[in-house]
């Protein structure tokens, strides 16, 4: 909104009290805008206030807008004119902030577009945009993909960078229902995977910012600008492959095992492990998959895995021995055996899914 529009709106609001003439005077001491149209074009010396005329320089955030002129035959003129000046200054400050915010949002949108263009990544342009936005290019970031089925309030999204903890984010509303944020991480989390509490707290603050009833997907930490898009892709993988609920963040780092297995073609696994499928008939596939999942997340620590499974450690060892016998692999003493068990469990799980939907005989 230009100064003219702001001032005309300002006049329409304050003219309920028509005892005062309110005008805007430029540097040439010419009245350019006024509640009394007959005064427009009049020359007036802003350096000579008197009991009927008050003048205030209008300067907001380094921008000069001329002088506010308030005229009237009222003993309260000094107080009223001061209040009017403060009111106009606040209104202009709001408009300037909104304009700056709009420009930054537009630049952020452009930056995200370039970051996601992995086929023709333009590093020079990305760096130029980062400089314009005064964003630190050296900070590692993690993608947070936020989905709201009813659609976001655009104004709430635009105001995100006004949050103290969001000054260094890169973000864009990809469409009315999907918001992508590349959240910067503080120094303490640069070299550790234990960043979840920090991200959970940030997401909690987003919910307080009226971003509730949303689904939150958190990608992988990336330090290189070219790799930011990978973190976003991780979020999309989560959305398409795992279960989730509103307002509870889902972390890619919790699903690495599933992610890497999903990159292996099921048909390739089936071709290699078809023999093991025959061997595994009679095995409780759901139980085997659960055991493998718990072993993986606990780095094959049998005691911790047994606790998570609510089994006695000896019971878990017994079941592993059974798998070793059936599939002729060494799970407990061999890294290769551990990998094979994971692949076999994945193959059996996928085969079971196909049987359930009628894709396998």
N, C-alpha and C positions, 0 to 999 in steps of 0.2 A: 504494500500500500504506500503510495507516494505521499509526500508532505501535504500536498493539496487535499487529498482525500482524507487524511488524518485530521487536518485542521477543519475541514468542512464538517466532518462528523463531530469533532470536538465542539464546534460552534453550535451545532444542532442540539447537543446535549446540555450545554451550559446556558443557552439562550432562554431557558425557562424563566431566568431572572433577566428581564430585558432592560434593566437599569444601566447596563454596561455595554459599551462598544468594545468588541474584541477583534483585534486585527493582527496580521503578520506583516512585518516590515523587513524589506531586504537590505543588503549592505549599501545600496544606493539611497537608502532612506525613503523608499517608495512603498506605500501600502499595496501589497499584492493580493492579500486575501482579507476579508473583513465581514463581520456580521451585518454591517451597514454597507450595502453595495455602493452607495454614493461616495464612500470614502476611498474606494479602490483607485489607485493612481495618484492619490494625494501625497505630497512631499511632507515628511515630518521628521524633526530632529530627535533621534532617540537619546541623544546626550543631554537633553534638557527636560527631564521629568518635572512635574509640578503636582499640585494637590489634586488635579483632575486627570492626570495622565501618568501611568506607570509603564516602564519598559524593562524587559528582561531578555538578556541574550539567551537564545535557545541553542544549546550545544550539547549533543548527546553522543557518547562513545566516539568522540573525536570528529563528529560531523556537525557542521554549522548549518542551522536552518533559519538564520536571520534573528529577528527580535519579536517577542510577544508584546503587543501594545494593548493595554486595558485602560479605557477612558470612562469616566462617570462622575456625576456630582453626588458623591457619597463619602461620608467621613470614614466608612469602612473600606474604602478603596485600597489602601496599602495591604491590608490583611487579605482581602478578596483576591487581589491581583497576584499576591504571592501564592495563594492556594491554587489559583488557575495555572500559574506557571509550573508548579509542582505536578499538577494533574496532567498537563500537556507533556511534560518531560517523561513521566511514567508511561504515558500512552505511546510516545515515540520510541522509548526504549523497548517496549514490548514488540512493536512492529519491526524494529531493527533486529532484535533477537530472533523473531520469526523468519525474517528474510535470511539472516545468517544461517539459521537452522535449515531452512529449505535448500540453500545453496550447498550446505554440507551433506544433507541427505542425498541430493542429486549427485554430488561427487562420490559419495559412498556407493550409490547404486552403480555408477560408472566403474568404480574400482572393483566391486564384486564381479561385475560382468567381465572385466579383464582377467581377474584371478581365476575365474571358472573356465576361461577360454584356453584350455590346456593345449589344444592343437596349434594355436597361434599366439602363444604367450608373449606379450610385449613387456619385457622387464623395464625398459626405459619409461614407458608410459605409466606403469604401475608405480615406479619410484617417484615419478613426477606428481602423481595424485596423492601419494602418501605425504610428500612434502607440503602440498597445498593444504591437506587436512591436518598437518602437524602431528602425524602418527609415527611412532617409533617403528621402523622397519625391522629392527633387530630382535624384537620380543617374540618369543614363541607364542603360538595361538592354537586354540582348539575350536572346531566348529560346533555350534549349538544350533540345531535345526528345530524350530518351534512351529508346531502345527495347531491351528485353531479351526475347528470344523465350521464354526459360524462366521469366521472372518475377523480380522483385527480392526481395531479402531486406529485409523491412520494417524491421527493426532498423537495418540499414545506412543506409537512407534517413532514418530518424528522427534518426540521429546526424550527419547532414550538417552541421547548423549548429554542431556542435562543431569543425568545421574552421576554422582561423584565416582562411582566404580565403573563407568562406561565411557570415559573420555577417550580411551585408546581402542575401543572396539571398532571393527569394520562390519557394517551390516547393510542388509537390503531386504525389502519386502518383495520376495520373488513373485508372489501373486497375493491376492487378498487373504489367503488362508495360510501362507507359508512364509515364515521369517527366518532368514539365515544370519547368524551372528558369528563372527570370528572373534572370540574372547581372548584378550591378552592374559598371560599368566605372570604373576610376580616372580621375582628372583628365586624365592624359596622353592618354587616348583619347576624350575628350569631343567633339573636333572633327576627328577623323581616321578614315578608313576602315581604317587599318592597325592593326586590333585583333586580327588573326588570331593572331599569336604569343602574345598574352596569353590568348586563349581556348584555344588548343592546350595551353598550359601548365596551365590550369585543368582541362581534360579529362584531361590526363595525371595530375593529382592525384586526379581521380575514379577513374581506373583503379587507382591505388594504394590507393584506398578500397574495393577489391574490386568496383568497377563495371566489370568486364571482359566481353568478348564482347557488347558493346553497340553499337548504331548511334547515332551522334550527329549531329543536325541543328541547325544554327545559323542563326537568323533574322536579321532586320535590327535595327540599333540604333534604339531609340526613346527619346525624352526625355520624352514626355507619357504619363501614366498611361493615358489613354484609348486610346493607340496600342499599348500592350503586346500586346494581342490580335492586332494585325497581325503582329507578329514571330512569334507562335505559328503563325498561319496560313501564314506563309512557310515554317516548318519542315514543316508538313503538305504543302505544295506540293512541297518537296524530296523528301519520302518517297514521294510518288506519281508523280514525274516524272523523277527522275535515278537513276543507278546509284550504289551505295554499298557499302562493306564494313565489317566489324566493327572497332570501335576507331579508325576514321579519320574525323575530323569533316568534314562537308560544309557548306560555307558558302553561304548564299543569295546573297551578293554576287558569287559566281563564276558565277551563273546568271541574272543580270538580263535578258540578251538573250533567253534561252529563256523566262523568266517572262513578259516583256511580249508576246512573240510568241504565247505560249499563251493570252493574253487576247483575241486576235483570232480570231473565228470562222473556221474553215478554209473553210467554204462561202462566206463573204464574200470571202475571198482568192481562192478558186478562180473565183468569178464574175468578179472583176476581172481576174485574171491567167490566165484560160484561154487567151487568145491567146498569152501568153508560154510557157505549157506546150507549145503546139504549136511555137513557135519553138525551144524548148529541147530538142526531141527530138534525141538524139545526143550531148547534153552529159552528162558524167559527173557525176551529181547528188551522189554522195557526196563527190567532190572539190570541187565547188562549195560544198557546205555546209561542208566543212572549211576552205576558203579564207575563206568569210564569217565563220566563227567566229573564226579567227585574226586577221582584220582587225579584228573588233569588239573583242576583248580587248586588241589593241595600238593602239586608237584610230586605226586606218587608217594606222599607220606602216608603209609598205611594206617597209622594211629589216627591222624587227623581225618582222613577219608572215612574211616570206620565211624568216627564220632558224627560226622555229617550225615552218614547213612543210617545212624542209629543201630549200628551192628557192633557186635563184639569183634575185636581185631582178629581173633582166631576164625570167626565165621567168614570174615572177608578173605582171609588167606585161603580158607577151604574153597571158596567160590573161585578165586584166582587160579588155584591148582586145577580146578575142574576145567576152566577155560584153557589152561596150558595143555591139559590132556586132550581135550576135544580138538583144538586147533593146532596142536603140535608146535607151540611157540613158547619161548621163555620170557614171561612177562616180568617177573620180579628181578631177574638178574641181567637183563639185556635191554639196552635202549631201543634196539630194533624191534624187540618183542613188544615193547610198550607202544611203539608207533603202529605196529601191525594190529594190536588189539584195538586201538582207536579206529583204524580203518575198517576192521571187520565189524565193529559195533555200528559204525556209520552205515556200512553196506547193508547190514541186517535191518537197521532202522528204516532205511529208504525202501528196501524190499518189502518190509511189512506195510509201509504206507501205500505202496503200489498195489499190494494185494487187497488192501482195504477199499481202494477206489476201483478195483477191477482191472488194473493194468497188467497184472501178472497172473499166470495160471498156477 
